[in-house]
């Protein structure tokens, strides 16, 4: 069996690559007002899907929304102030662009690491290291 035959056989046996958008969906924020606060009900699910520490996402949302927030005992995020779903979604989209998606290959398979005192994003798909904004 020559090289071309082996290559064709291997390509036939490999599953087709699925578009990255199909397997990576950020859940829409489920927010509701509660007194003078906004409760982000599915915050823990969002953190799990993004594979990010809830404290890091909390800091980013606080900065983007210009408010204070804390995680309650049920894993929900309580934001001080009245924020509609569209505003929280916009802040979440900015977070995904800055801290989740690889700037080189757009893969969501990334992790945050500390390199020489600075936080960088390492892509598990292409190996790229990208600087991320300070929080």
N, CA, C and O atoms as a Tinker XYZ file with bonds, in Angstrom:
   540  protein
     1  N      0.854000   -1.167000    0.000000    73     2
     2  CA     0.000000    0.000000    0.000000    64     1     3
     3  C      0.904000    1.235000    0.000000    63     2     4     5
     4  O      1.737000    1.398000    0.892000    81     3
     5  N      0.739000    2.101000   -0.996000    73     3     6
     6  CA     1.590000    3.291000   -1.071000    64     5     7
     7  C      1.008000    4.416000   -0.212000    63     6     8     9
     8  O     -0.058000    4.284000    0.388000    81     7
     9  N      1.740000    5.511000   -0.177000    73     7    10
    10  CA     1.378000    6.646000    0.674000    64     9    11
    11  C     -0.020000    7.177000    0.369000    63    10    12    13
    12  O     -0.810000    7.400000    1.287000    81    11
    13  N     -0.333000    7.381000   -0.905000    73    11    14
    14  CA    -1.636000    7.925000   -1.293000    64    13    15
    15  C     -2.780000    7.021000   -0.836000    63    14    16    17
    16  O     -3.805000    7.511000   -0.362000    81    15
    17  N     -2.610000    5.720000   -0.973000    73    15    18
    18  CA    -3.637000    4.769000   -0.549000    64    17    19
    19  C     -3.836000    4.829000    0.965000    63    18    20    21
    20  O     -4.963000    4.813000    1.460000    81    19
    21  N     -2.717000    4.898000    1.688000    73    19    22
    22  CA    -2.796000    4.981000    3.150000    64    21    23
    23  C     -3.476000    6.283000    3.578000    63    22    24    25
    24  O     -4.294000    6.289000    4.498000    81    23
    25  N     -3.133000    7.381000    2.908000    73    23    26
    26  CA    -3.737000    8.674000    3.228000    64    25    27
    27  C     -5.239000    8.653000    2.966000    63    26    28    29
    28  O     -6.021000    9.115000    3.797000    81    27
    29  N     -5.640000    8.127000    1.831000    73    27    30
    30  CA    -7.070000    8.040000    1.500000    64    29    31
    31  C     -7.823000    7.163000    2.486000    63    30    32    33
    32  O     -8.943000    7.485000    2.882000    81    31
    33  N     -7.213000    6.060000    2.881000    73    31    34
    34  CA    -7.842000    5.169000    3.854000    64    33    35
    35  C     -8.018000    5.886000    5.192000    63    34    36    37
    36  O     -9.075000    5.793000    5.817000    81    35
    37  N     -6.988000    6.594000    5.624000    73    35    38
    38  CA    -7.052000    7.326000    6.896000    64    37    39
    39  C     -8.123000    8.402000    6.840000    63    38    40    41
    40  O     -8.885000    8.566000    7.793000    81    39
    41  N     -8.192000    9.139000    5.734000    73    39    42
    42  CA    -9.197000   10.195000    5.605000    64    41    43
    43  C    -10.611000    9.628000    5.576000    63    42    44    45
    44  O    -11.542000   10.264000    6.071000    81    43
    45  N    -10.780000    8.450000    5.006000    73    43    46
    46  CA   -12.093000    7.813000    4.987000    64    45    47
    47  C    -12.539000    7.383000    6.382000    63    46    48    49
    48  O    -13.734000    7.365000    6.677000    81    47
    49  N    -11.586000    7.041000    7.231000    73    47    50
    50  CA   -11.915000    6.545000    8.561000    64    49    51
    51  C    -12.083000    7.655000    9.602000    63    50    52    53
    52  O    -12.640000    7.414000   10.673000    81    51
    53  N    -11.614000    8.852000    9.303000    73    51    54
    54  CA   -11.700000    9.972000   10.241000    64    53    55
    55  C    -13.069000   10.620000   10.115000    63    54    56    57
    56  O    -13.534000   10.861000    9.001000    81    55
    57  N    -13.723000   10.906000   11.233000    73    55    58
    58  CA   -15.024000   11.574000   11.144000    64    57    59
    59  C    -14.860000   12.988000   10.587000    63    58    60    61
    60  O    -13.821000   13.625000   10.762000    81    59
    61  N    -15.901000   13.456000    9.919000    73    59    62
    62  CA   -15.863000   14.812000    9.381000    64    61    63
    63  C    -15.774000   15.801000   10.526000    63    62    64    65
    64  O    -16.354000   15.593000   11.592000    81    63
    65  N    -15.042000   16.880000   10.294000    73    63    66
    66  CA   -14.913000   17.928000   11.297000    64    65    67
    67  C    -16.214000   18.700000   11.331000    63    66    68    69
    68  O    -16.706000   19.171000   10.305000    81    67
    69  N    -16.761000   18.821000   12.526000    73    67    70
    70  CA   -18.004000   19.555000   12.710000    64    69    71
    71  C    -17.661000   21.014000   12.925000    63    70    72    73
    72  O    -16.677000   21.335000   13.591000    81    71
    73  N    -18.466000   21.894000   12.366000    73    71    74
    74  CA   -18.261000   23.324000   12.548000    64    73    75
    75  C    -18.185000   23.630000   14.038000    63    74    76    77
    76  O    -19.016000   23.151000   14.810000    81    75
    77  N    -17.198000   24.420000   14.451000    73    75    78
    78  CA   -16.972000   24.746000   15.855000    64    77    79
    79  C    -18.181000   25.367000   16.526000    63    78    80    81
    80  O    -18.368000   25.195000   17.731000    81    79
    81  N    -19.015000   26.092000   15.771000    73    79    82
    82  CA   -20.189000   26.717000   16.357000    64    81    83
    83  C    -21.185000   25.671000   16.827000    63    82    84    85
    84  O    -21.930000   25.915000   17.776000    81    83
    85  N    -21.213000   24.509000   16.181000    73    83    86
    86  CA   -22.182000   23.488000   16.527000    64    85    87
    87  C    -21.958000   22.892000   17.899000    63    86    88    89
    88  O    -22.919000   22.567000   18.596000    81    87
    89  N    -20.719000   22.744000   18.295000    73    87    90
    90  CA   -20.451000   22.102000   19.575000    64    89    91
    91  C    -20.235000   23.100000   20.705000    63    90    92    93
    92  O    -20.231000   22.720000   21.876000    81    91
    93  N    -20.058000   24.363000   20.368000    73    91    94
    94  CA   -19.813000   25.368000   21.397000    64    93    95
    95  C    -20.909000   26.415000   21.350000    63    94    96    97
    96  O    -20.922000   27.298000   20.492000    81    95
    97  N    -21.815000   26.293000   22.285000    73    95    98
    98  CA   -22.885000   27.269000   22.401000    64    97    99
    99  C    -22.884000   27.811000   23.823000    63    98   100   101
   100  O    -22.963000   27.059000   24.795000    81    99
   101  N    -22.794000   29.118000   23.922000    73    99   102
   102  CA   -22.861000   29.765000   25.225000    64   101   103
   103  C    -24.340000   29.899000   25.580000    63   102   104   105
   104  O    -25.114000   30.455000   24.802000    81   103
   105  N    -24.737000   29.392000   26.749000    73   103   106
   106  CA   -26.154000   29.517000   27.110000    64   105   107
   107  C    -26.548000   30.987000   27.262000    63   106   108   109
   108  O    -25.793000   31.789000   27.812000    81   107
   109  N    -27.725000   31.323000   26.774000    73   107   110
   110  CA   -28.227000   32.687000   26.952000    64   109   111
   111  C    -28.427000   32.944000   28.433000    63   110   112   113
   112  O    -28.924000   32.075000   29.149000    81   111
   113  N    -28.046000   34.132000   28.906000    73   111   114
   114  CA   -28.218000   34.408000   30.326000    64   113   115
   115  C    -29.697000   34.482000   30.701000    63   114   116   117
   116  O    -30.479000   35.197000   30.073000    81   115
   117  N    -30.056000   33.740000   31.722000    73   115   118
   118  CA   -31.412000   33.751000   32.259000    64   117   119
   119  C    -31.402000   34.711000   33.441000    63   118   120   121
   120  O    -31.016000   34.339000   34.549000    81   119
   121  N    -31.831000   35.953000   33.196000    73   119   122
   122  CA   -31.781000   36.972000   34.245000    64   121   123
   123  C    -33.190000   37.409000   34.619000    63   122   124   125
   124  O    -34.110000   37.396000   33.802000    81   123
   125  N    -33.323000   37.793000   35.878000    73   123   126
   126  CA   -34.611000   38.305000   36.357000    64   125   127
   127  C    -34.352000   39.339000   37.442000    63   126   128   129
   128  O    -33.392000   39.216000   38.203000    81   127
   129  N    -35.206000   40.359000   37.516000    73   127   130
   130  CA   -35.042000   41.365000   38.569000    64   129   131
   131  C    -35.496000   40.798000   39.913000    63   130   132   133
   132  O    -36.441000   40.012000   39.988000    81   131
   133  N    -34.813000   41.208000   40.951000    73   131   134
   134  CA   -35.198000   40.834000   42.313000    64   133   135
   135  C    -34.855000   42.016000   43.217000    63   134   136   137
   136  O    -33.713000   42.180000   43.647000    81   135
   137  N    -35.864000   42.830000   43.493000    73   135   138
   138  CA   -35.626000   44.046000   44.279000    64   137   139
   139  C    -34.739000   44.997000   43.487000    63   138   140   141
   140  O    -35.027000   45.314000   42.333000    81   139
   141  N    -33.654000   45.449000   44.118000    73   139   142
   142  CA   -32.738000   46.346000   43.429000    64   141   143
   143  C    -31.555000   45.582000   42.813000    63   142   144   145
   144  O    -30.505000   46.169000   42.553000    81   143
   145  N    -31.726000   44.293000   42.586000    73   143   146
   146  CA   -30.667000   43.464000   42.016000    64   145   147
   147  C    -31.199000   42.697000   40.806000    63   146   148   149
   148  O    -32.406000   42.593000   40.589000    81   147
   149  N    -30.276000   42.178000   40.045000    73   147   150
   150  CA   -30.599000   41.301000   38.920000    64   149   151
   151  C    -29.955000   39.954000   39.208000    63   150   152   153
   152  O    -28.763000   39.891000   39.506000    81   151
   153  N    -30.724000   38.880000   39.124000    73   151   154
   154  CA   -30.217000   37.541000   39.406000    64   153   155
   155  C    -29.981000   36.817000   38.085000    63   154   156   157
   156  O    -30.883000   36.687000   37.257000    81   155
   157  N    -28.750000   36.352000   37.909000    73   155   158
   158  CA   -28.336000   35.588000   36.722000    64   157   159
   159  C    -28.488000   34.124000   37.126000    63   158   160   161
   160  O    -27.594000   33.547000   37.744000    81   159
   161  N    -29.630000   33.527000   36.772000    73   159   162
   162  CA   -30.022000   32.200000   37.252000    64   161   163
   163  C    -29.109000   31.069000   36.787000    63   162   164   165
   164  O    -28.790000   30.183000   37.580000    81   163
   165  N    -28.683000   31.075000   35.533000    73   163   166
   166  CA   -27.891000   29.961000   35.002000    64   165   167
   167  C    -26.396000   30.303000   34.921000    63   166   168   169
   168  O    -25.702000   29.860000   34.006000    81   167
   169  N    -25.918000   31.080000   35.867000    73   167   170
   170  CA   -24.519000   31.502000   35.885000    64   169   171
   171  C    -23.574000   30.310000   36.007000    63   170   172   173
   172  O    -22.560000   30.256000   35.310000    81   171
   173  N    -23.890000   29.351000   36.883000    73   171   174
   174  CA   -23.001000   28.189000   37.047000    64   173   175
   175  C    -22.935000   27.348000   35.774000    63   174   176   177
   176  O    -21.871000   26.828000   35.436000    81   175
   177  N    -24.049000   27.208000   35.069000    73   175   178
   178  CA   -24.055000   26.481000   33.795000    64   177   179
   179  C    -23.180000   27.201000   32.758000    63   178   180   181
   180  O    -22.455000   26.563000   31.995000    81   179
   181  N    -23.259000   28.531000   32.744000    73   179   182
   182  CA   -22.441000   29.313000   31.816000    64   181   183
   183  C    -20.961000   29.112000   32.106000    63   182   184   185
   184  O    -20.174000   28.912000   31.181000    81   183
   185  N    -20.570000   29.164000   33.378000    73   183   186
   186  CA   -19.166000   28.961000   33.759000    64   185   187
   187  C    -18.693000   27.566000   33.348000    63   186   188   189
   188  O    -17.578000   27.406000   32.853000    81   187
   189  N    -19.536000   26.571000   33.554000    73   187   190
   190  CA   -19.182000   25.200000   33.155000    64   189   191
   191  C    -18.979000   25.109000   31.649000    63   190   192   193
   192  O    -18.009000   24.508000   31.187000    81   191
   193  N    -19.883000   25.699000   30.887000    73   191   194
   194  CA   -19.793000   25.632000   29.429000    64   193   195
   195  C    -18.558000   26.356000   28.907000    63   194   196   197
   196  O    -17.930000   25.912000   27.946000    81   195
   197  N    -18.210000   27.479000   29.549000    73   195   198
   198  CA   -17.033000   28.239000   29.125000    64   197   199
   199  C    -15.735000   27.670000   29.685000    63   198   200   201
   200  O    -14.650000   28.047000   29.245000    81   199
   201  N    -15.844000   26.760000   30.658000    73   199   202
   202  CA   -14.681000   26.191000   31.349000    64   201   203
   203  C    -13.837000   27.298000   31.976000    63   202   204   205
   204  O    -12.615000   27.327000   31.830000    81   203
   205  N    -14.512000   28.203000   32.672000    73   203   206
   206  CA   -13.847000   29.311000   33.338000    64   205   207
   207  C    -14.269000   29.368000   34.798000    63   206   208   209
   208  O    -15.373000   28.965000   35.166000    81   207
   209  N    -13.361000   29.880000   35.616000    73   207   210
   210  CA   -13.613000   30.033000   37.043000    64   209   211
   211  C    -14.727000   31.063000   37.254000    63   210   212   213
   212  O    -14.673000   32.146000   36.672000    81   211
   213  N    -15.729000   30.748000   38.071000    73   211   214
   214  CA   -16.816000   31.704000   38.307000    64   213   215
   215  C    -16.334000   33.061000   38.831000    63   214   216   217
   216  O    -16.924000   34.093000   38.514000    81   215
   217  N    -15.270000   33.060000   39.629000    73   215   218
   218  CA   -14.749000   34.317000   40.162000    64   217   219
   219  C    -14.211000   35.194000   39.031000    63   218   220   221
   220  O    -14.397000   36.411000   39.041000    81   219
   221  N    -13.548000   34.577000   38.065000    73   219   222
   222  CA   -12.998000   35.339000   36.940000    64   221   223
   223  C    -14.125000   35.944000   36.100000    63   222   224   225
   224  O    -14.067000   37.119000   35.736000    81   223
   225  N    -15.144000   35.148000   35.794000    73   223   226
   226  CA   -16.270000   35.656000   35.013000    64   225   227
   227  C    -17.013000   36.742000   35.786000    63   226   228   229
   228  O    -17.472000   37.720000   35.195000    81   227
   229  N    -17.134000   36.577000   37.094000    73   227   230
   230  CA   -17.789000   37.590000   37.916000    64   229   231
   231  C    -17.053000   38.920000   37.822000    63   230   232   233
   232  O    -17.678000   39.962000   37.625000    81   231
   233  N    -15.726000   38.891000   37.962000    73   231   234
   234  CA   -14.926000   40.118000   37.866000    64   233   235
   235  C    -15.112000   40.792000   36.515000    63   234   236   237
   236  O    -15.250000   42.012000   36.434000    81   235
   237  N    -15.116000   39.993000   35.458000    73   235   238
   238  CA   -15.265000   40.559000   34.120000    64   237   239
   239  C    -16.646000   41.196000   33.943000    63   238   240   241
   240  O    -16.753000   42.286000   33.380000    81   239
   241  N    -17.691000   40.534000   34.414000    73   239   242
   242  CA   -19.038000   41.094000   34.293000    64   241   243
   243  C    -19.191000   42.353000   35.145000    63   242   244   245
   244  O    -19.831000   43.317000   34.724000    81   243
   245  N    -18.611000   42.343000   36.329000    73   243   246
   246  CA   -18.657000   43.536000   37.172000    64   245   247
   247  C    -18.009000   44.719000   36.459000    63   246   248   249
   248  O    -18.548000   45.826000   36.454000    81   247
   249  N    -16.869000   44.476000   35.868000    73   247   250
   250  CA   -16.150000   45.531000   35.159000    64   249   251
   251  C    -16.936000   46.023000   33.951000    63   250   252   253
   252  O    -17.063000   47.229000   33.739000    81   251
   253  N    -17.455000   45.107000   33.173000    73   251   254
   254  CA   -18.177000   45.462000   31.955000    64   253   255
   255  C    -19.499000   46.178000   32.263000    63   254   256   257
   256  O    -19.877000   47.121000   31.567000    81   255
   257  N    -20.192000   45.726000   33.305000    73   255   258
   258  CA   -21.494000   46.304000   33.638000    64   257   259
   259  C    -21.388000   47.483000   34.605000    63   258   260   261
   260  O    -22.363000   48.206000   34.806000    81   259
   261  N    -20.224000   47.679000   35.198000    73   259   262
   262  CA   -20.024000   48.789000   36.128000    64   261   263
   263  C    -20.834000   48.644000   37.395000    63   262   264   265
   264  O    -21.488000   49.592000   37.830000    81   263
   265  N    -20.797000   47.468000   37.992000    73   263   266
   266  CA   -21.576000   47.200000   39.193000    64   265   267
   267  C    -20.822000   46.237000   40.097000    63   266   268   269
   268  O    -19.730000   45.776000   39.764000    81   267
   269  N    -21.414000   45.945000   41.229000    73   267   270
   270  CA   -20.855000   44.912000   42.102000    64   269   271
   271  C    -21.713000   43.662000   41.969000    63   270   272   273
   272  O    -22.867000   43.722000   41.545000    81   271
   273  N    -21.124000   42.530000   42.339000    73   271   274
   274  CA   -21.843000   41.265000   42.204000    64   273   275
   275  C    -21.272000   40.254000   43.179000    63   274   276   277
   276  O    -20.134000   40.381000   43.632000    81   275
   277  N    -22.069000   39.252000   43.496000    73   275   278
   278  CA   -21.595000   38.143000   44.312000    64   277   279
   279  C    -22.338000   36.883000   43.898000    63   278   280   281
   280  O    -23.466000   36.928000   43.409000    81   279
   281  N    -21.667000   35.757000   44.111000    73   279   282
   282  CA   -22.252000   34.458000   43.794000    64   281   283
   283  C    -22.955000   33.958000   45.041000    63   282   284   285
   284  O    -22.362000   33.932000   46.119000    81   283
   285  N    -24.230000   33.555000   44.905000    73   283   286
   286  CA   -24.957000   33.071000   46.073000    64   285   287
   287  C    -24.724000   31.569000   46.268000    63   286   288   289
   288  O    -23.995000   30.935000   45.505000    81   287
   289  N    -25.358000   31.017000   47.302000    73   287   290
   290  CA   -25.144000   29.616000   47.667000    64   289   291
   291  C    -25.677000   28.631000   46.627000    63   290   292   293
   292  O    -25.309000   27.457000   46.655000    81   291
   293  N    -26.530000   29.080000   45.717000    73   291   294
   294  CA   -27.077000   28.210000   44.672000    64   293   295
   295  C    -26.316000   28.338000   43.354000    63   294   296   297
   296  O    -26.716000   27.758000   42.345000    81   295
   297  N    -25.229000   29.090000   43.362000    73   295   298
   298  CA   -24.429000   29.239000   42.149000    64   297   299
   299  C    -24.950000   30.299000   41.190000    63   298   300   301
   300  O    -24.506000   30.378000   40.044000    81   299
   301  N    -25.896000   31.115000   41.658000    73   299   302
   302  CA   -26.422000   32.200000   40.830000    64   301   303
   303  C    -25.596000   33.454000   41.094000    63   302   304   305
   304  O    -25.007000   33.608000   42.164000    81   303
   305  N    -25.560000   34.341000   40.115000    73   303   306
   306  CA   -24.847000   35.606000   40.278000    64   305   307
   307  C    -25.863000   36.700000   40.553000    63   306   308   309
   308  O    -26.832000   36.867000   39.812000    81   307
   309  N    -25.629000   37.442000   41.626000    73   307   310
   310  CA   -26.508000   38.557000   41.979000    64   309   311
   311  C    -25.788000   39.858000   41.654000    63   310   312   313
   312  O    -24.802000   40.222000   42.294000    81   311
   313  N    -26.307000   40.552000   40.638000    73   311   314
   314  CA   -25.743000   41.826000   40.192000    64   313   315
   315  C    -26.522000   42.969000   40.818000    63   314   316   317
   316  O    -27.752000   42.976000   40.775000    81   315
   317  N    -25.829000   43.927000   41.394000    73   315   318
   318  CA   -26.496000   45.088000   41.973000    64   317   319
   319  C    -26.945000   46.003000   40.849000    63   318   320   321
   320  O    -26.124000   46.465000   40.056000    81   319
   321  N    -28.245000   46.269000   40.775000    73   319   322
   322  CA   -28.799000   47.124000   39.727000    64   321   323
   323  C    -29.732000   46.341000   38.823000    63   322   324   325
   324  O    -29.897000   45.129000   38.961000    81   323
   325  N    -30.340000   47.069000   37.891000    73   323   326
   326  CA   -31.320000   46.488000   36.980000    64   325   327
   327  C    -30.687000   46.330000   35.600000    63   326   328   329
   328  O    -30.398000   47.322000   34.931000    81   327
   329  N    -30.469000   45.081000   35.171000    73   327   330
   330  CA   -29.856000   44.789000   33.883000    64   329   331
   331  C    -30.755000   43.836000   33.122000    63   330   332   333
   332  O    -31.165000   42.802000   33.649000    81   331
   333  N    -31.063000   44.188000   31.872000    73   331   334
   334  CA   -31.885000   43.284000   31.074000    64   333   335
   335  C    -31.004000   42.214000   30.426000    63   334   336   337
   336  O    -29.777000   42.315000   30.424000    81   335
   337  N    -31.650000   41.202000   29.885000    73   335   338
   338  CA   -30.937000   40.060000   29.311000    64   337   339
   339  C    -30.008000   40.488000   28.180000    63   338   340   341
   340  O    -28.906000   39.957000   28.040000    81   339
   341  N    -30.454000   41.447000   27.378000    73   339   342
   342  CA   -29.639000   41.903000   26.247000    64   341   343
   343  C    -28.318000   42.523000   26.724000    63   342   344   345
   344  O    -27.276000   42.299000   26.109000    81   343
   345  N    -28.352000   43.288000   27.797000    73   343   346
   346  CA   -27.138000   43.935000   28.322000    64   345   347
   347  C    -26.180000   42.897000   28.901000    63   346   348   349
   348  O    -24.970000   42.986000   28.690000    81   347
   349  N    -26.710000   41.916000   29.628000    73   347   350
   350  CA   -25.872000   40.861000   30.196000    64   349   351
   351  C    -25.306000   39.992000   29.075000    63   350   352   353
   352  O    -24.150000   39.576000   29.141000    81   351
   353  N    -26.108000   39.716000   28.051000    73   351   354
   354  CA   -25.633000   38.931000   26.909000    64   353   355
   355  C    -24.495000   39.643000   26.199000    63   354   356   357
   356  O    -23.526000   39.003000   25.791000    81   355
   357  N    -24.595000   40.943000   26.046000    73   355   358
   358  CA   -23.540000   41.717000   25.398000    64   357   359
   359  C    -22.233000   41.635000   26.193000    63   358   360   361
   360  O    -21.159000   41.467000   25.616000    81   359
   361  N    -22.333000   41.756000   27.517000    73   359   362
   362  CA   -21.144000   41.647000   28.376000    64   361   363
   363  C    -20.556000   40.237000   28.298000    63   362   364   365
   364  O    -19.337000   40.070000   28.294000    81   363
   365  N    -21.415000   39.236000   28.237000    73   363   366
   366  CA   -20.961000   37.847000   28.134000    64   365   367
   367  C    -20.280000   37.600000   26.787000    63   366   368   369
   368  O    -19.265000   36.906000   26.725000    81   367
   369  N    -20.827000   38.160000   25.717000    73   367   370
   370  CA   -20.209000   38.029000   24.393000    64   369   371
   371  C    -18.814000   38.657000   24.378000    63   370   372   373
   372  O    -17.891000   38.103000   23.781000    81   371
   373  N    -18.661000   39.803000   25.028000    73   371   374
   374  CA   -17.348000   40.445000   25.118000    64   373   375
   375  C    -16.370000   39.559000   25.887000    63   374   376   377
   376  O    -15.200000   39.459000   25.519000    81   375
   377  N    -16.845000   38.920000   26.951000    73   375   378
   378  CA   -15.994000   38.023000   27.734000    64   377   379
   379  C    -15.522000   36.847000   26.886000    63   378   380   381
   380  O    -14.344000   36.489000   26.911000    81   379
   381  N    -16.439000   36.252000   26.142000    73   379   382
   382  CA   -16.086000   35.107000   25.297000    64   381   383
   383  C    -15.040000   35.521000   24.268000    63   382   384   385
   384  O    -14.087000   34.782000   24.022000    81   383
   385  N    -15.208000   36.689000   23.668000    73   383   386
   386  CA   -14.251000   37.168000   22.667000    64   385   387
   387  C    -12.876000   37.415000   23.280000    63   386   388   389
   388  O    -11.859000   37.112000   22.656000    81   387
   389  N    -12.834000   37.964000   24.497000    73   387   390
   390  CA   -11.564000   38.327000   25.131000    64   389   391
   391  C    -10.888000   37.181000   25.869000    63   390   392   393
   392  O     -9.660000   37.104000   25.892000    81   391
   393  N    -11.679000   36.276000   26.482000    73   391   394
   394  CA   -11.115000   35.302000   27.403000    64   393   395
   395  C    -11.386000   33.827000   27.062000    63   394   396   397
   396  O    -10.920000   32.943000   27.780000    81   395
   397  N    -12.120000   33.549000   25.996000    73   395   398
   398  CA   -12.453000   32.151000   25.693000    64   397   399
   399  C    -12.007000   31.763000   24.287000    63   398   400   401
   400  O    -11.310000   30.761000   24.127000    81   399
   401  N    -12.379000   32.508000   23.291000    73   399   402
   402  CA   -12.057000   32.163000   21.903000    64   401   403
   403  C    -10.605000   32.507000   21.573000    63   402   404   405
   404  O    -10.115000   33.585000   21.910000    81   403
   405  N     -9.931000   31.572000   20.909000    73   403   406
   406  CA    -8.541000   31.779000   20.482000    64   405   407
   407  C     -8.492000   32.866000   19.409000    63   406   408   409
   408  O     -9.278000   32.853000   18.463000    81   407
   409  N     -7.566000   33.799000   19.567000    73   407   410
   410  CA    -7.439000   34.883000   18.588000    64   409   411
   411  C     -6.830000   34.401000   17.272000    63   410   412   413
   412  O     -6.931000   35.094000   16.259000    81   411
   413  N     -6.209000   33.243000   17.273000    73   411   414
   414  CA    -5.584000   32.713000   16.050000    64   413   415
   415  C     -6.519000   31.809000   15.261000    63   414   416   417
   416  O     -6.672000   31.982000   14.052000    81   415
   417  N     -7.150000   30.838000   15.936000    73   415   418
   418  CA    -7.967000   29.848000   15.212000    64   417   419
   419  C     -9.448000   29.895000   15.586000    63   418   420   421
   420  O    -10.249000   29.141000   15.032000    81   419
   421  N     -9.816000   30.769000   16.518000    73   419   422
   422  CA   -11.208000   30.957000   16.963000    64   421   423
   423  C    -11.777000   29.755000   17.714000    63   422   424   425
   424  O    -12.992000   29.657000   17.889000    81   423
   425  N    -10.928000   28.855000   18.152000    73   423   426
   426  CA   -11.377000   27.681000   18.892000    64   425   427
   427  C    -11.759000   28.074000   20.327000    63   426   428   429
   428  O    -11.120000   28.945000   20.917000    81   427
   429  N    -12.788000   27.444000   20.886000    73   427   430
   430  CA   -13.129000   27.681000   22.289000    64   429   431
   431  C    -12.314000   26.805000   23.242000    63   430   432   433
   432  O    -12.460000   26.915000   24.459000    81   431
   433  N    -11.463000   25.940000   22.702000    73   431   434
   434  CA   -10.675000   25.016000   23.520000    64   433   435
   435  C     -9.432000   25.718000   24.052000    63   434   436   437
   436  O     -8.312000   25.457000   23.611000    81   435
   437  N     -9.651000   26.603000   24.997000    73   435   438
   438  CA    -8.565000   27.391000   25.554000    64   437   439
   439  C     -8.591000   27.312000   27.071000    63   438   440   441
   440  O     -9.573000   26.878000   27.674000    81   439
   441  N     -7.490000   27.741000   27.670000    73   439   442
   442  CA    -7.435000   27.848000   29.138000    64   441   443
   443  C     -6.581000   29.049000   29.491000    63   442   444   445
   444  O     -5.694000   29.449000   28.737000    81   443
   445  N     -6.867000   29.612000   30.647000    73   443   446
   446  CA    -6.103000   30.757000   31.128000    64   445   447
   447  C     -4.962000   30.253000   31.991000    63   446   448   449
   448  O     -5.162000   29.416000   32.871000    81   447
   449  N     -3.765000   30.764000   31.737000    73   447   450
   450  CA    -2.570000   30.380000   32.488000    64   449   451
   451  C     -1.826000   31.637000   32.901000    63   450   452   453
   452  O     -2.002000   32.706000   32.316000    81   451
   453  N     -0.996000   31.488000   33.916000    73   451   454
   454  CA    -0.124000   32.572000   34.318000    64   453   455
   455  C      1.270000   32.280000   33.800000    63   454   456   457
   456  O      1.847000   31.230000   34.082000    81   455
   457  N      1.808000   33.231000   33.033000    73   455   458
   458  CA     3.142000   33.085000   32.452000    64   457   459
   459  C      3.957000   34.310000   32.825000    63   458   460   461
   460  O      3.673000   35.414000   32.361000    81   459
   461  N      4.964000   34.122000   33.659000    73   459   462
   462  CA     5.834000   35.185000   34.138000    64   461   463
   463  C      5.034000   36.331000   34.756000    63   462   464   465
   464  O      5.331000   37.504000   34.529000    81   463
   465  N      4.026000   35.978000   35.533000    73   463   466
   466  CA     3.218000   36.955000   36.253000    64   465   467
   467  C      2.077000   37.552000   35.458000    63   466   468   469
   468  O      1.278000   38.307000   36.012000    81   467
   469  N      1.975000   37.240000   34.181000    73   467   470
   470  CA     0.891000   37.769000   33.350000    64   469   471
   471  C     -0.070000   36.641000   32.993000    63   470   472   473
   472  O      0.348000   35.497000   32.814000    81   471
   473  N     -1.338000   36.960000   32.892000    73   471   474
   474  CA    -2.333000   35.972000   32.489000    64   473   475
   475  C     -2.386000   35.920000   30.973000    63   474   476   477
   476  O     -2.511000   36.948000   30.308000    81   475
   477  N     -2.291000   34.717000   30.437000    73   475   478
   478  CA    -2.357000   34.501000   28.991000    64   477   479
   479  C     -3.358000   33.393000   28.710000    63   478   480   481
   480  O     -3.665000   32.572000   29.575000    81   479
   481  N     -3.854000   33.390000   27.492000    73   479   482
   482  CA    -4.771000   32.340000   27.069000    64   481   483
   483  C     -3.996000   31.372000   26.178000    63   482   484   485
   484  O     -3.381000   31.773000   25.190000    81   483
   485  N     -4.036000   30.094000   26.544000    73   483   486
   486  CA    -3.350000   29.049000   25.777000    64   485   487
   487  C     -4.411000   28.242000   25.048000    63   486   488   489
   488  O     -5.363000   27.751000   25.655000    81   487
   489  N     -4.236000   28.113000   23.745000    73   487   490
   490  CA    -5.176000   27.358000   22.928000    64   489   491
   491  C     -4.738000   25.903000   22.873000    63   490   492   493
   492  O     -3.601000   25.607000   22.506000    81   491
   493  N     -5.630000   25.001000   23.233000    73   491   494
   494  CA    -5.326000   23.576000   23.173000    64   493   495
   495  C     -5.420000   23.045000   21.746000    63   494   496   497
   496  O     -4.906000   21.964000   21.460000    81   495
   497  N     -6.064000   23.782000   20.851000    73   495   498
   498  CA    -6.216000   23.334000   19.475000    64   497   499
   499  C     -4.990000   23.667000   18.625000    63   498   500   501
   500  O     -4.474000   22.803000   17.916000    81   499
   501  N     -4.520000   24.924000   18.693000    73   499   502
   502  CA    -3.408000   25.323000   17.824000    64   501   503
   503  C     -2.130000   25.644000   18.580000    63   502   504   505
   504  O     -1.075000   25.818000   17.969000    81   503
   505  N     -2.214000   25.726000   19.914000    73   503   506
   506  CA    -1.024000   25.986000   20.721000    64   505   507
   507  C     -0.675000   27.457000   20.887000    63   506   508   509
   508  O      0.329000   27.781000   21.520000    81   507
   509  N     -1.473000   28.344000   20.337000    73   507   510
   510  CA    -1.173000   29.775000   20.418000    64   509   511
   511  C     -1.276000   30.285000   21.847000    63   510   512   513
   512  O     -2.109000   29.823000   22.626000    81   511
   513  N     -0.416000   31.247000   22.182000    73   511   514
   514  CA    -0.500000   31.978000   23.444000    64   513   515
   515  C     -0.935000   33.395000   23.109000    63   514   516   517
   516  O     -0.337000   34.046000   22.253000    81   515
   517  N     -1.979000   33.876000   23.784000    73   515   518
   518  CA    -2.492000   35.217000   23.525000    64   517   519
   519  C     -2.580000   35.990000   24.819000    63   518   520   521
   520  O     -2.962000   35.445000   25.854000    81   519
   521  N     -2.230000   37.251000   24.761000    73   519   522
   522  CA    -2.404000   38.121000   25.925000    64   521   523
   523  C     -3.893000   38.376000   26.117000    63   522   524   525
   524  O     -4.649000   38.477000   25.151000    81   523
   525  N     -4.300000   38.478000   27.373000    73   523   526
   526  CA    -5.696000   38.804000   27.673000    64   525   527
   527  C     -5.715000   40.091000   28.485000    63   526   528   529
   528  O     -4.743000   40.402000   29.172000    81   527
   529  N     -6.802000   40.838000   28.415000    73   527   530
   530  CA    -6.878000   42.089000   29.180000    64   529   531
   531  C     -6.823000   41.839000   30.684000    63   530   532   533
   532  O     -7.252000   40.787000   31.159000    81   531
   533  N     -6.303000   42.791000   31.418000    73   531   534
   534  CA    -6.295000   42.699000   32.884000    64   533   535
   535  C     -7.690000   43.000000   33.404000    63   534   536   537
   536  O     -8.425000   43.805000   32.831000    81   535
   537  N     -8.033000   42.351000   34.480000    73   535   538
   538  CA    -9.320000   42.616000   35.143000    64   537   539
   539  C     -9.099000   43.448000   36.366000    63   538   540
   540  O    -10.054000   43.782000   37.067000    81   539
